[in-house]
Amino acid sequence: MLIGTLAGVGMCFYQGENLTTIIAALYEGSSIETGNAVVDKLLNRGGLLFHDGNYLISYVCLSIWRCY
């Protein structure tokens, strides 16, 4: 998962995005408008902000624990 995230960040830099935009997309998720409310709701979910609080805490703790 980490390698995929780093590869995606690298590709965003390659396409000319700045670091602020990349971090906001990782944290809040992307923002896509298709004109269809159902599709917009499905596609605009994501990012760390929209995870359940308990899941987010355990994910961060396990990520830190795996670094040691």
Residue pairs with C-beta under 8 A, 6 or more apart in sequence:
5 26
9 22
9 26
12 21
12 22
12 25
13 22
25 47
26 47
26 48
27 47
27 48
27 49
28 47
28 49
28 50
29 44
29 45
29 46
29 47
29 49
29 50
30 43
30 44
30 46
30 47
31 44
32 40
32 43
32 44
33 40
34 40
34 43
48 56
51 59
